[in-house]
């Protein structure tokens, strides 16, 4: 079986704000030093970032999300505001799978819009998962959405994990190794440590 996975992020746009006097401005430019602040505008809708009502309202607004996903024969998984949609299909039926996934994402976008949420189609990542032989049979390499054409990736970033098409975890292991060596700088202190101290340091770092 070959799996097709699409993830999207959504952000809460607006609900009625009961507290008055709330204003917001944004930074125009790449940095605070070189950019400039826009004019302040009064917010008529929204909740304060990090507030308890914000989390509750987001959950209420997304209660129908998995009903939509199930309606198109897909399965889903959510972590905070990041959601993955999965569809399982034989490699020979890849066109039908991409059509179902496209329709599902379109329906999700409409649901989000009706609840004043935004589907970031530009941030959507898609990947085929399967064996090497199955992936060779797949010719569909893009997913055409209303506001973006999303190419299928060979590696995608799941929360905290890099996933490749064959789930070898090689990319994740390589990235983790680079990060560890960058932060640990073992080579810089190795000459000042005994072999036992170096071994203990490595074990403590890996298991921490």
C-alpha positions in Angstrom: 0.0 0.0 0.0 1.1 3.5 -0.6 0.0 6.4 1.6 -0.5 10.0 0.7 -0.2 12.5 3.5 -1.1 16.2 3.5 -0.6 18.6 6.5 -1.9 22.1 7.0 -1.7 24.8 9.6 -4.6 26.9 10.5 -4.7 30.1 12.5 -7.6 31.6 14.5 -8.7 34.8 12.7 -11.6 36.2 14.6 -14.3 35.9 17.2 -16.1 38.7 18.8 -13.9 40.6 21.3 -15.8 41.6 24.4 -12.9 43.7 25.8 -12.7 47.2 24.4 -9.6 49.3 23.5 -7.6 46.5 21.9 -5.3 47.7 19.1 -2.8 45.9 16.9 0.1 46.9 14.7 2.5 44.8 12.6 6.1 45.1 11.7 6.7 46.0 8.0 10.2 44.8 6.9 12.6 42.0 7.7 13.7 43.2 11.2 12.9 45.7 13.9 16.0 47.7 13.0 15.3 48.0 9.3 11.5 47.7 9.3 8.8 50.1 10.5 5.6 49.6 12.4 2.3 50.0 10.7 -0.4 52.2 11.9 -2.4 51.0 14.9 -5.8 49.6 14.1 -8.6 48.8 16.6 -9.5 45.1 16.7 -13.2 44.4 16.5 -12.7 40.6 16.6 -10.2 38.2 18.1 -9.0 36.9 21.4 -5.7 37.7 23.1 -2.8 35.4 22.3 -2.3 32.7 25.0 -5.7 33.3 26.6 -7.8 30.4 27.8 -10.9 31.4 25.7 -8.6 31.2 22.6 -7.9 27.5 23.1 -11.5 26.7 23.9 -12.9 28.6 20.9 -10.3 27.0 18.6 -11.4 23.5 19.8 -15.1 24.4 19.2 -14.3 25.8 15.7 -12.5 22.6 14.7 -15.0 20.0 16.1 -16.3 19.3 12.6 -12.9 18.8 11.1 -12.6 15.1 11.5 -16.1 14.6 10.3 -15.1 16.2 7.0 -11.9 14.1 6.8 -13.9 10.8 7.4 -16.5 11.9 4.8 -13.9 11.5 2.1 -12.5 8.2 3.3 -9.4 9.7 4.9 -8.0 9.6 8.3 -6.5 12.4 10.3 -4.3 13.4 13.2 -3.9 16.7 14.9 -1.4 18.3 17.2 -2.3 21.8 18.4 -3.1 23.7 15.2 -1.2 21.3 12.9 -3.3 18.6 11.2 -2.3 15.7 9.0 -4.7 14.0 6.5 -3.9 10.5 5.3 -5.3 8.4 2.5 -4.3 4.8 1.9 -4.4 3.5 -1.7 -2.7 1.0 -4.0 -0.1 2.6 -6.2 -2.2 1.9 -9.2 -5.1 4.1 -7.8 -2.9 7.1 -7.1 -5.0 9.4 -9.3 -8.2 8.6 -7.4 -6.3 9.2 -4.1 -5.0 12.6 -5.1 -8.5 13.6 -6.3 -10.0 12.6 -3.0 -7.3 14.4 -1.0 -7.7 17.5 -3.1 -11.5 17.5 -2.6 -11.0 16.9 1.2 -8.6 19.8 1.5 -10.9 22.1 -0.4 -13.8 21.1 1.9 -11.6 21.7 4.9 -10.7 25.1 3.6 -14.3 26.0 3.2 -15.1 24.8 6.7 -12.3 26.8 8.1 -13.4 29.9 6.2 -17.0 29.6 7.5 -15.6 29.6 11.1 -13.2 32.5 10.4 -10.1 30.3 10.3 -7.5 30.3 7.6 -6.1 27.3 5.8 -2.5 28.1 4.8 -2.3 26.2 1.5 1.2 27.6 0.8 2.5 25.8 3.9 0.9 22.4 3.0 3.4 19.6 2.7 2.6 16.3 0.8 4.5 13.1 0.6 4.0 9.6 -0.8 4.9 6.8 1.6 5.6 3.3 0.5 8.3 0.8 -0.5 10.9 1.7 -3.2 9.0 -0.5 -5.8 5.7 1.1 -5.0 7.0 4.7 -5.2 8.5 4.0 -8.6 5.0 3.4 -9.9 3.7 6.8 -8.7 3.8 9.5 -11.4 1.6 12.2 -9.7 4.0 14.8 -8.4 1.8 17.8 -7.7 -1.5 18.5 -5.9 -3.4 21.4 -7.4 -5.3 23.4 -4.8 -7.4 26.5 -5.4 -4.7 29.0 -4.2 -1.5 26.9 -4.6 0.1 24.0 -6.5 1.8 21.9 -3.9 4.6 19.5 -5.1 5.1 16.2 -3.5 8.2 16.2 -1.3 10.7 13.4 -0.7 11.1 14.6 3.0 8.5 16.4 5.1 8.7 17.8 8.6 6.2 16.3 11.1 6.2 17.9 14.5 9.7 17.1 15.7 10.5 14.4 13.1 11.7 14.4 9.5 9.8 11.7 7.5 11.1 10.3 4.2 9.0 8.4 1.6 10.2 5.0 2.8 10.2 5.8 6.5 13.9 5.0 6.9 14.4 7.9 9.3 17.8 8.5 7.7 17.2 12.2 7.2 16.0 12.6 10.8 19.0 10.7 12.2 21.4 12.8 10.1 19.7 16.1 11.1 19.7 15.1 14.8 23.3 14.1 14.6 24.3 17.5 13.1 22.3 19.3 15.8 23.9 17.3 18.5 27.5 17.9 17.3 26.7 21.6 16.8 25.4 22.0 20.4 27.8 19.6 22.1 31.0 20.7 20.4 32.7 17.4 21.5 35.7 18.0 19.3 36.5 21.3 21.0 36.8 19.7 24.4 37.9 16.2 23.6 41.5 17.0 24.1 40.9 18.2 27.6 39.0 15.0 28.7 40.1 11.5 29.4 38.6 8.7 27.4 36.3 7.7 30.3 35.2 11.3 30.8 34.5 11.7 27.1 32.5 8.4 27.0 30.5 9.5 30.1 29.8 12.9 28.5 28.5 11.4 25.3 26.3 8.9 27.1 24.9 11.6 29.4 24.2 13.9 26.4 22.5 11.2 24.3 20.3 9.9 27.2 19.3 13.4 28.4 
